[in-house]
Amino acid sequence: MSFTCLKLMISHTETNAEVAEHQVKQDYQKNRQVHQVTMRLTVVETTVQHKLNALDGEILRPRFCRITESEFNSS
């Protein structure tokens, strides 16, 4: 096998690996975006007592939880 032929084979293999790596990155980004659309974060306000000074009364502290698209649309 000639050196030129071998060099072309190696170059072609590297190109295939780069294409595969790019495809994996694209698939990851697509899956991440789908997840962000279907699972939304919502803030649920909960009343908790202030720990440092009880005379301040109660304060509101946000709590985060995941909800599905259907739960988001029904609220």
N, CA, C and O of each residue as an XYZ file, in Angstrom:
300
protein
N       0.848     -1.168      0.000
C       0.000      0.000      0.000
C       0.899      1.239      0.000
O       1.881      1.313      0.739
N       0.554      2.165     -0.810
C       1.390      3.363     -0.919
C       1.157      4.299      0.266
O       0.125      4.244      0.934
N       2.127      5.143      0.500
C       2.057      6.111      1.593
C       0.881      7.069      1.394
O       0.189      7.414      2.353
N       0.656      7.496      0.149
C      -0.440      8.427     -0.149
C      -1.786      7.787      0.157
O      -2.669      8.421      0.735
N      -1.933      6.535     -0.230
C      -3.183      5.816      0.028
C      -3.418      5.663      1.532
O      -4.536      5.854      2.010
N      -2.379      5.323      2.265
C      -2.474      5.175      3.714
C      -2.824      6.507      4.373
O      -3.640      6.562      5.294
N      -2.203      7.568      3.893
C      -2.464      8.903      4.433
C      -3.925      9.296      4.208
O      -4.557      9.869      5.096
N      -4.461      8.991      3.028
C      -5.863      9.291      2.734
C      -6.802      8.489      3.630
O      -7.824      9.007      4.078
N      -6.462      7.229      3.893
C      -7.287      6.394      4.770
C      -7.314      6.953      6.189
O      -8.369      6.991      6.822
N      -6.164      7.385      6.687
C      -6.091      7.957      8.035
C      -6.883      9.256      8.095
O      -7.619      9.491      9.053
N      -6.737     10.096      7.086
C      -7.455     11.366      7.026
C      -8.962     11.130      7.009
O      -9.713     11.830      7.687
N      -9.402     10.137      6.228
C     -10.825      9.814      6.143
C     -11.345      9.316      7.496
O     -12.455      9.667      7.894
N     -10.563      8.510      8.199
C     -10.956      8.001      9.517
C     -11.093      9.141     10.514
O     -12.043      9.173     11.297
N     -10.146     10.082     10.490
C     -10.228     11.229     11.392
C     -11.469     12.058     11.100
O     -12.130     12.541     12.019
N     -11.783     12.223      9.820
C     -12.971     12.984      9.435
C     -14.228     12.297      9.954
O     -15.121     12.965     10.476
N     -14.315     10.976      9.821
C     -15.466     10.240     10.335
C     -15.587     10.400     11.844
O     -16.693     10.550     12.364
N     -14.468     10.371     12.549
C     -14.485     10.537     14.002
C     -14.959     11.935     14.375
O     -15.713     12.105     15.333
N     -14.515     12.938     13.618
C     -14.946     14.313     13.882
C     -16.440     14.472     13.634
O     -17.132     15.145     14.398
N     -16.937     13.853     12.568
C     -18.368     13.910     12.263
C     -19.164     13.240     13.375
O     -20.185     13.770     13.815
N     -18.705     12.082     13.829
C     -19.393     11.362     14.903
C     -19.388     12.182     16.191
O     -20.401     12.247     16.888
N     -18.262     12.804     16.508
C     -18.172     13.626     17.719
C     -19.121     14.823     17.626
O     -19.785     15.169     18.603
N     -19.181     15.446     16.461
C     -20.078     16.581     16.255
C     -21.532     16.139     16.409
O     -22.338     16.856     17.001
N     -21.869     14.965     15.883
C     -23.229     14.445     15.987
C     -23.603     14.185     17.441
O     -24.727     14.469     17.855
N     -22.671     13.648     18.213
C     -22.923     13.398     19.640
C     -23.200     14.717     20.356
O     -24.113     14.802     21.178
N     -22.412     15.742     20.044
C     -22.616     17.058     20.667
C     -23.969     17.642     20.283
O     -24.660     18.215     21.125
N     -24.349     17.500     19.011
C     -25.650     18.004     18.563
C     -26.792     17.265     19.256
O     -27.764     17.886     19.686
N     -26.678     15.947     19.365
C     -27.705     15.151     20.038
C     -27.840     15.560     21.496
O     -28.952     15.657     22.014
N     -26.708     15.801     22.164
C     -26.732     16.228     23.566
C     -27.461     17.567     23.704
O     -28.313     17.727     24.578
N     -27.125     18.527     22.840
C     -27.764     19.841     22.898
C     -29.266     19.735     22.624
O     -30.069     20.394     23.285
N     -29.640     18.906     21.653
C     -31.055     18.730     21.323
C     -31.805     18.131     22.512
O     -32.878     18.610     22.877
N     -31.241     17.086     23.114
C     -31.883     16.458     24.269
C     -31.987     17.423     25.437
O     -32.980     17.418     26.165
N     -30.967     18.251     25.617
C     -30.973     19.230     26.703
C     -32.077     20.267     26.484
O     -32.776     20.643     27.425
N     -32.230     20.726     25.244
C     -33.271     21.705     24.940
C     -34.663     21.104     25.111
O     -35.563     21.762     25.633
N     -34.844     19.864     24.676
C     -36.132     19.194     24.856
C     -36.458     19.080     26.335
O     -37.594     19.316     26.745
N     -35.463     18.719     27.136
C     -35.668     18.600     28.579
C     -36.061     19.947     29.179
O     -36.943     20.007     30.036
N     -35.421     21.020     28.743
C     -35.733     22.340     29.280
C     -37.144     22.772     28.911
O     -37.800     23.469     29.685
N     -37.618     22.367     27.740
C     -38.961     22.745     27.320
C     -40.005     21.938     28.078
O     -41.009     22.491     28.528
N     -39.781     20.638     28.224
C     -40.796     19.781     28.837
C     -40.799     19.828     30.354
O     -41.821     19.547     30.980
N     -39.673     20.177     30.951
C     -39.609     20.267     32.409
C     -39.286     21.707     32.791
O     -38.160     22.166     32.602
N     -40.263     22.410     33.324
C     -40.056     23.816     33.669
C     -39.893     23.962     35.171
O     -40.475     23.224     35.967
N     -39.082     24.939     35.522
C     -38.929     25.240     36.940
C     -39.958     26.287     37.324
O     -40.181     27.260     36.604
N     -40.561     26.072     38.442
C     -41.513     27.053     38.941
C     -41.146     27.390     40.378
O     -40.600     26.559     41.105
N     -41.444     28.580     40.764
C     -41.153     29.005     42.130
C     -42.420     28.851     42.947
O     -43.470     29.397     42.609
N     -42.303     28.105     44.018
C     -43.414     27.936     44.941
C     -43.038     28.669     46.217
O     -42.040     28.339     46.859
N     -43.829     29.653     46.580
C     -43.514     30.413     47.783
C     -43.992     29.635     49.008
O     -45.140     29.194     49.078
N     -43.103     29.482     49.949
C     -43.451     28.812     51.197
C     -43.128     29.735     52.356
O     -42.145     30.475     52.316
N     -43.934     29.691     53.361
C     -43.731     30.529     54.531
C     -42.856     29.787     55.526
O     -43.171     28.665     55.924
N     -41.759     30.411     55.927
C     -40.858     29.812     56.913
C     -40.516     30.857     57.968
O     -40.523     32.055     57.686
N     -40.225     30.415     59.150
C     -39.849     31.324     60.224
C     -38.417     31.785     60.030
O     -37.551     31.016     59.614
N     -38.181     33.055     60.338
C     -36.835     33.616     60.280
C     -36.043     33.046     61.446
O     -36.485     33.136     62.591
N     -34.891     32.468     61.178
C     -34.132     31.778     62.224
C     -33.343     32.734     63.122
O     -33.102     32.418     64.287
N     -32.934     33.902     62.600
C     -32.068     34.779     63.380
C     -32.827     35.635     64.385
O     -32.312     35.917     65.467
N     -34.041     36.050     64.043
C     -34.791     36.927     64.925
C     -36.270     36.595     64.815
O     -36.913     36.936     63.823
N     -36.804     35.944     65.814
C     -38.200     35.514     65.788
C     -39.154     36.704     65.781
O     -40.308     36.553     65.379
N     -38.711     37.872     66.210
C     -39.572     39.049     66.236
C     -39.859     39.585     64.828
O     -40.800     40.355     64.636
N     -39.063     39.186     63.866
C     -39.296     39.626     62.487
C     -40.550     38.997     61.891
O     -41.049     39.459     60.864
N     -41.052     37.968     62.517
C     -42.215     37.273     61.986
C     -41.812     36.279     60.916
O     -40.733     35.689     60.975
N     -42.680     36.100     59.945
C     -42.421     35.119     58.897
C     -41.967     35.814     57.620
O     -42.376     36.938     57.329
N     -41.128     35.140     56.875
C     -40.680     35.649     55.578
C     -40.991     34.610     54.513
O     -41.187     33.433     54.816
N     -41.033     35.048     53.280
C     -41.266     34.122     52.169
C     -39.938     33.736     51.553
O     -39.107     34.595     51.255
N     -39.740     32.441     51.363
C     -38.518     31.934     50.741
C     -38.926     31.069     49.551
O     -39.746     30.163     49.701
N     -38.369     31.334     48.381
C     -38.759     30.524     47.215
C     -38.230     29.097     47.312
O     -37.120     28.868     47.792
N     -39.022     28.155     46.858
C     -38.614     26.756     46.771
C     -38.826     26.333     45.321
O     -39.873     26.613     44.738
N     -37.841     25.662     44.742
C     -37.914     25.268     43.343
C     -38.315     23.803     43.239
O     -37.850     22.963     44.010
N     -39.173     23.511     42.286
C     -39.525     22.117     42.022
C     -39.783     21.971     40.528
O     -40.092     22.947     39.845
N     -39.657     20.758     40.033
C     -39.877     20.494     38.609
C     -41.336     20.109     38.385
O     -41.928     19.364     39.166
N     -41.896     20.631     37.306
C     -43.237     20.224     36.913
C     -43.202     19.830     35.443
O     -42.325     20.252     34.690
N     -44.168     19.020     35.054
C     -44.241     18.595     33.659
C     -44.953     19.654     32.832
O     -45.559     20.575     33.380
N     -44.882     19.523     31.530
C     -45.531     20.465     30.611
C     -47.035     20.508     30.866
O     -47.626     21.588     30.869
N     -47.661     19.356     31.078
C     -49.110     19.324     31.299
C     -49.485     19.998     32.618
O     -50.507     20.681     32.692
N     -48.671     19.815     33.655
C     -48.928     20.498     34.924
C     -48.786     22.005     34.759
O     -49.560     22.772     35.332
N     -47.796     22.428     33.976
C     -47.576     23.856     33.737
C     -48.766     24.461     32.999
O     -49.223     25.552     33.339
N     -49.269     23.748     31.984
C     -50.382     24.255     31.181
C     -51.694     24.263     31.948
O     -52.562     25.090     31.668
N     -51.857     23.364     32.908
C     -53.112     23.300     33.653
C     -53.182     24.335     34.767
O     -54.259     24.598     35.301
N     -52.045     24.925     35.123
C     -52.070     25.913     36.213
C     -52.361     27.300     35.709
O     -52.416     28.244     36.497
